[in-house]
């Protein structure tokens, strides 16, 4: 095989993987459901609450904008903002403690407890809080509570799939 053919084969391999993909993270301006891979449920706001401090929980997927989230770049991090309420995922009281609840809070606040990084796990993500280094975690025992918890490599309670939404759902 000539050098030219080898170069063309390699170029084809590279371009086959090119284009928009979730591998690089979420697309700005797009809304997603954030689905836990273990339970199959998605993140929503408790009681569809619009107030600051409403807890984030996992719920069955339904056609509600309260289950839609957008990822807004803040330097190397993201604010994760709810479509219906306009509020951001927030670790309650800037807690550094394990099992601290995740709540929604005013997205205009510039606190590190509202900034998240995405850690790739195959085609999915772990969502890591900037201020504590802990990740989003769905509690066991049949609860729907979402908390921050230390990163565990083999824990599927901490792995989330980002599902792009359509405006009519």
C-alpha positions as CSV (number, residue, x, y, z in Angstrom):
1,X,0.0,0.0,0.0
2,X,1.4,3.4,-0.9
3,X,1.9,6.2,1.6
4,X,-0.9,8.1,-0.2
5,X,-3.3,5.2,0.3
6,X,-2.3,4.9,4.0
7,X,-2.9,8.6,4.5
8,X,-6.3,8.4,2.8
9,X,-7.3,5.5,5.0
10,X,-6.2,7.3,8.2
11,X,-8.0,10.5,7.1
12,X,-11.2,8.5,6.5
13,X,-10.9,7.1,10.0
14,X,-10.5,10.5,11.5
15,X,-13.3,12.1,9.5
16,X,-15.7,9.3,10.3
17,X,-15.6,10.4,13.9
18,X,-15.9,14.1,13.1
19,X,-19.0,16.2,13.4
20,X,-21.2,17.1,16.3
21,X,-21.3,14.6,19.1
22,X,-22.0,14.2,22.8
23,X,-18.4,13.1,23.2
24,X,-17.3,16.7,23.5
25,X,-20.1,17.6,25.9
26,X,-23.5,19.2,25.5
27,X,-24.3,21.7,22.8
28,X,-24.9,25.3,24.0
29,X,-28.4,26.5,23.6
30,X,-29.9,23.0,23.5
31,X,-32.0,21.4,26.2
32,X,-31.4,18.0,27.6
33,X,-33.0,15.5,30.0
34,X,-30.5,14.3,32.5
35,X,-31.2,10.6,32.9
36,X,-29.7,8.3,35.6
37,X,-28.4,5.2,33.9
38,X,-29.2,2.9,36.8
39,X,-32.8,4.0,37.4
40,X,-33.8,5.3,34.0
41,X,-35.4,8.3,35.7
42,X,-34.6,12.0,34.8
43,X,-33.8,15.0,36.9
44,X,-36.7,17.4,37.8
45,X,-37.6,20.0,40.4
46,X,-39.6,18.7,43.4
47,X,-43.3,19.4,43.1
48,X,-42.5,21.4,39.9
49,X,-41.5,24.1,42.4
50,X,-40.5,27.5,41.1
51,X,-39.0,28.8,44.4
52,X,-35.3,29.0,45.3
53,X,-34.3,26.0,47.3
54,X,-36.7,23.5,45.7
55,X,-35.0,20.1,45.8
56,X,-33.9,18.3,42.7
57,X,-35.2,14.8,42.4
58,X,-35.4,12.0,39.9
59,X,-38.8,11.4,38.3
60,X,-40.2,9.3,35.5
61,X,-39.7,10.9,32.1
62,X,-42.8,13.0,31.1
63,X,-43.5,15.8,28.6
64,X,-42.7,18.6,31.0
65,X,-40.2,21.5,30.5
66,X,-39.4,21.2,34.3
67,X,-37.3,18.2,33.2
68,X,-35.3,20.1,30.6
69,X,-31.9,21.5,31.4
70,X,-29.4,23.6,29.4
71,X,-25.7,23.7,29.9
72,X,-24.2,27.2,30.0
73,X,-20.4,27.5,29.8
74,X,-18.7,29.3,32.7
75,X,-15.0,29.1,31.8
76,X,-14.1,25.4,32.0
77,X,-17.4,24.6,33.8
78,X,-21.1,24.6,33.2
79,X,-24.1,26.1,34.9
80,X,-27.0,23.6,34.5
81,X,-30.1,25.7,34.1
82,X,-33.7,24.5,34.2
83,X,-35.9,25.5,31.2
84,X,-39.1,26.1,33.2
85,X,-37.7,27.9,36.2
86,X,-34.6,29.5,34.9
87,X,-32.8,28.4,38.0
88,X,-29.5,26.5,38.2
89,X,-28.5,23.2,39.9
90,X,-26.9,24.2,43.2
91,X,-25.3,22.3,46.1
92,X,-27.4,23.5,49.1
93,X,-25.6,26.1,51.3
94,X,-22.3,25.6,49.4
95,X,-21.9,22.4,51.5
96,X,-18.7,20.4,51.4
97,X,-20.5,17.4,53.1
98,X,-21.4,14.1,51.5
99,X,-25.2,13.7,50.9
100,X,-25.8,17.5,50.7
101,X,-29.0,18.0,48.8
102,X,-29.0,19.4,45.3
103,X,-31.5,22.3,44.9
104,X,-32.3,24.9,42.3
105,X,-31.1,28.5,42.9
106,X,-30.9,31.8,41.2
107,X,-28.8,31.3,38.1
108,X,-27.4,34.8,38.2
109,X,-25.4,34.0,41.4
110,X,-21.7,33.5,40.6
111,X,-20.9,30.7,43.1
112,X,-18.7,27.7,42.5
113,X,-21.4,25.4,44.0
114,X,-23.4,26.1,40.8
115,X,-20.5,25.2,38.5
116,X,-20.1,21.6,37.2
117,X,-17.7,19.7,35.1
118,X,-18.6,16.6,33.0
119,X,-16.5,13.5,33.4
120,X,-16.9,11.0,30.5
121,X,-18.0,7.5,31.3
122,X,-18.4,5.8,27.9
123,X,-21.2,7.7,26.2
124,X,-22.4,9.1,29.5
125,X,-21.2,11.5,32.2
126,X,-20.6,12.0,35.9
127,X,-21.4,15.5,36.9
128,X,-18.9,17.0,39.3
129,X,-19.3,20.0,41.5
130,X,-16.5,22.5,41.2
131,X,-16.5,23.7,44.9
132,X,-16.5,20.2,46.5
133,X,-15.1,17.8,43.9
134,X,-18.1,15.5,44.6
135,X,-20.5,14.3,42.0
136,X,-24.3,14.1,41.5
137,X,-25.6,10.9,43.0
138,X,-29.0,9.4,43.2
139,X,-29.6,7.9,46.7
140,X,-30.5,4.3,47.1
141,X,-33.3,2.9,49.3
142,X,-36.0,3.8,46.8
143,X,-35.6,7.6,47.4
144,X,-35.7,10.0,44.5
145,X,-33.3,12.4,46.2
146,X,-30.3,13.8,44.3
147,X,-27.3,14.7,46.4
148,X,-23.5,15.2,46.1
149,X,-21.4,12.3,47.0
150,X,-17.7,11.3,46.6
151,X,-16.8,9.9,43.2
152,X,-16.9,6.1,43.0
153,X,-15.7,4.7,39.7
154,X,-18.0,1.7,39.6
155,X,-21.2,3.5,41.0
156,X,-24.0,3.7,38.4
157,X,-26.0,5.9,40.7
158,X,-23.5,8.6,39.6
159,X,-23.7,8.1,35.8
160,X,-26.1,10.2,33.7
161,X,-27.1,10.2,30.0
162,X,-27.8,13.5,28.4
163,X,-30.9,13.1,26.2
164,X,-31.5,16.0,23.7
165,X,-35.1,17.3,23.9
166,X,-37.5,18.6,21.3
167,X,-39.5,21.8,21.9
168,X,-42.9,19.9,21.8
169,X,-42.1,17.5,24.6
